[in-house]
C-alpha cells in the first residue's frame, strides 16, 4: 500500500491537532464516528504498507510496518502476525468489493498480491529462529523492512504467525478458485501456504512465545488459530488436488489440547509456563474472534463467540480492568469499560489498548450475529453471570428469537457492545489516528503511534457490527473433540518459493503506477551494500544519500543476486536509473557505462521485472 494504493480515500484524512472530544462525546453520533474512522483506518493501513504507503520509506513492497514509530518503542519492523491479521482484514474487504469504503477492488488486490510476493521471499530468509530447511525459520516473529532478518534479542520463536498467514492466503486462494483462477492458487499460493501448514503440523506441540512476546509456554490464541489453519488447509488441498498430511491428523489433536485452557470459570490464556499471572488476557478474546465462524453453532469446543465459555470469559476479562484504570471509575458491571492486554500488564505503564477495547466489542457483535442466525440463545450455568448483567432475573434456559427475554438480552448486549466503540470514540484524537495505547489515568494516546493492528481492529469490529462477516472456515466439520489426546506431530517438508505475482488479473492502464522488481547480479563482500538511483523521486533523483536499497536475501555464492521491488512511475513512462555500491567506509562506487533506460510496462497481463548485470 504506497503511492497509489488507497489514494481514493486520501481526501478523508483528517488533519486536526491532537485534541479530544468533551466527556459528553458518549452521546455524540456513533454512526458518524464509525463512518469517518473507518475511512481513516483504511488510510492508516495504506500509509503503513511498503510499496505505496507514505510512512514506509525503504520498506519492501507488500510489507506492513507495525507503526511508523522509530523510538520508544521502535516498531519500524514488519511482524508476521500483525501483517497476517491486517491482510486478512483487507482480503475480506476485497471479497465484498470494498465493504462500503471508498476503495476499489483493484487497489485492494494490488496490495494483497504484493503481500503474497513479499511473504514468499520472507519464508526463504534464514534468521535467528532457524531456516526454511526444517521449517524452524518460519517461527521468526519480525523482520527488517528491507526483507533482512532482525538479529537482535527477542521473544522467539512465535508460532502463531505461520497459521495466521496461511489462513489469510487460503482465504484469497479460495477466492481465486471461485473466480476461475485455480492455476494461480495452485502454482503461486499453494507452495507458500504449504510451508506454513507444514510448520503448524510439525511444531504445534512445542512451546513458544505468546503474541505479546513476553512468556514462553503454550498459548490459547496460538493453538486456536493453528487449529483453524489446518482445517482450512485441508479443504484447500482437496480443492487443488494437493496433499497436506498434517492437516487432517493434527487438527483434532490441537482441538483436544485446546480444551486444557478452560479452567471452569474463564480461559487461561497461557499454560506450561513459570508465571504468577492470573491468565486473564486479551489473548483469549482474540482467539475467539479470529476463529469466529458465521456458520457455527455456539460450540464450547472451539470457543465460538456465542458459546457459554466465551461469554463467561468475556465477563471475567472485562471486569478485571474495572478497578485498576482510573478512567474506568464509576463504570458498573454490564457497562463497557476500557480494557488492555491483561490486568498485571506494566508495559509502557500498563494501559488500555485500542485494539483490546475494539476486540471486546467485536466478540459481542459476533455472538449477536450467531444468535440471530441460529434463532435462539441459551443461558447455562457457565454463562449465567454474563447474562445477569443485562437481566438480573434471567434464568437458565433456551430462549427463542421470538421471546421477550431474547429481545431484552440481545438489545442490552448490543448496547453494551456499542459502549466499547463509544469509549474508543471518546479517546480517539480529532485527527482520527489510533495509537497502540491510551493512558489509564488521563486517556492520552501513548506508545507507538498509528498502529496498523489498531486500524485493522477498528475495521473488523465495525464490519461485524453491521453483520458483515467473513466466509465459513469449516468449523461445523471440525468441532468434535477426540476422546483421547495424543501429541504426534508430523515432520514437515518445506520448499523454497521465489514467486512474483502478476499484477491483478490483467491490463495495466497507462495512468497507473506499477510495482517493478529489479534483479541485479553482482559479486559483493560482507558490509558492501547495493543501491539504485535515477531521475525519478522514488529512486532519489540521482542523490546517492537517498537512493533505493537492494536486498541480498536471495544472494548465494553461486548466484550473486540482489533485488528491489519498487513503485516508480506511471505505466508507459520511460525513466533513467543506475546502480551504485556503498562501501563500509561510506565510499560510493558507481557502475560504469551510460545511464540505464527503462519504460514502465503496460500490458494485458504484465509481470514487470528487469534483470541486470553490474557493469564493471
Steps between C-alpha positions, in 0.01 A plus 500: 500500500701801387492776238167418340342220703208636698553856378132510412429557869783741567263794487336389821824508701443724798758767576387622839737544792524248783187611685214303646127522524343604828369234744160547339637332188328177609172657393638605161401332178678164515400413144669814368817419694500144371472620140780757529732282705449208266624707208783634715598144590525405133734795452698401809555150366590627153760738640670209678535263204827484309477563129247781526474633855611853579645396838712208380820634341741218423237232561470218248176483305234294676648526851293665771687695762349463846522876550705791363626553859878459504578566868347419839383260370661422166232324295651571159510130416266254334336242729368178346201489737392865472543492123296183459212636709505823302509339156220263604292810580574639153434168326159487667431853375620406153259208484206732568621769258640735761240450772344841453827695521628730226751253367504299180543126478791558265683705760434237763616214278823679413580522870403137558719372218796709609458351848497146362819560303675657799415204722639259241832677543481516882441127529841447339689736733721324754465664842576448870203260531641274227466432131243377251678168464337358815229769518635649823564839341127546438458562873697824486265778618639810328732614224673814382302709253738414215431123532814438705487304826480679835806383690437654842386314809124433503227267621534229239370281354136609477279233349185694414639682194511207253144395590362852459686553173371168368142593593524834320653347188253209496217754506641671191580166331139393548390821331734434207357151455142627509587758233659267249862555604576159643844486338615807692371350824687177426823636353556819697296480821519133596882467533502788750196371687638144507816616680297668773264204540799265526641723775174488696477121462858454619535755781155551655587294808818699566493794737571848366452864587147634520366777280619761752854361464549475874439146625622169360238229530182372335264773379123473455506751215775313319335159531158636397627659179717196425193275518312726261792518255526122471125461450501758221822358359348155468206642306723699263728203440201294394382770258843519341573129497793555736614313808512630859583202721495700822173681441254221571711313754610793714197732503295273733795461735552876521129537578536235771789690659308828470251376760780514760476879510150505650529509880128485575455875533699659218761426235852487640686672218838334554596170662820298536694800619655637817299811589272623776256668261130432529478392137224755432613645170389661173667198342181302570264761354709521184506122476120490487452783251769374261344153496143634475303308240169657389363152421591352838276423795592628846760227541704499819761272344616771257416783740266666250407857601143401594614197700448489875877480554578804283228710668607403853858576405400838353342604830799393709738675259314834488424506873868448581579853374217691668686581819855543370450779243413845632301576183271208586397653832125478556433264211284214630497138388300455182622834364794525261838567659843576358710184480860408432711190443484350850448647848862447613641683195773761563624558142506877435316534832240228437219684325186440294565409138278616217504154343404342834196723553401439138542123538270501803233655278569270205448181698155621604405598143610152388282341769200713400543390139514135600192519725305672226600236245426211736174657614553457873742545787574270791569608857699232682659471841826608338363811328237600758714768669564662162128524418407615851683825432223581251201340670543421870195272494605283207500126557682213339321387187463530125335814361371522145545813292126570539511507880505818702803377696699453178408849382583657838837329524616555143393864505696559822805309372505701178493821707782352711706430188435851367625630832851373424496684167378811677802483731728477196314796353552701817872430518587531131672829404314730265733404213385139531843349561503180705808434709573176682384612845334784690590604853314321779466825697482781243391311183773672293628273217845356560752237392521438121300740286289397199507130588403292197333238718286767670363613164429145386323429830275801452397383154424142605301613806275738309455252215367245748277768652338527158471120476762493224680175569769291330435164339482184708831326567341161556442498877189281461713211381780555752348552845501141630758449774678161494441285806875464543764763432826390344789718392655350189599793278589433138846601382447737213666544164580851384560653160677825417263733315601794282174605339423838353125545477376647172309822553129465564320307226641665194506844342701785643389838370757765421380714790587242768821475698630144477723305740824401325752247631861567404745208516875567493787253483809632677765332717528691829665451838353524851432863590477616141147608404335562163259782413335642192414858417360683202308799367179424695421588858446136606867438416631817663545725194868401460574577866714214634404587857137429411527203262283189512666202673517156344483193723726194498253254650523271196879546467711182495861421414391362165223752429608854595147636484388835640144623449257780579125535453399861456212705365652762275294671239187477287484207260632582154737770627877478433753583772875472560677315780835363605645277775766593754666338799569650841813370669525446879691831524225685313678522165264493201597288199293542183460236237654601168327590175214726404182541698266208461160572344181313587139549393244413766300234315135482413331188383238237545624335713844620614754377750743794516858414583841589370812281513836680497867416545738746669713679243864509615 
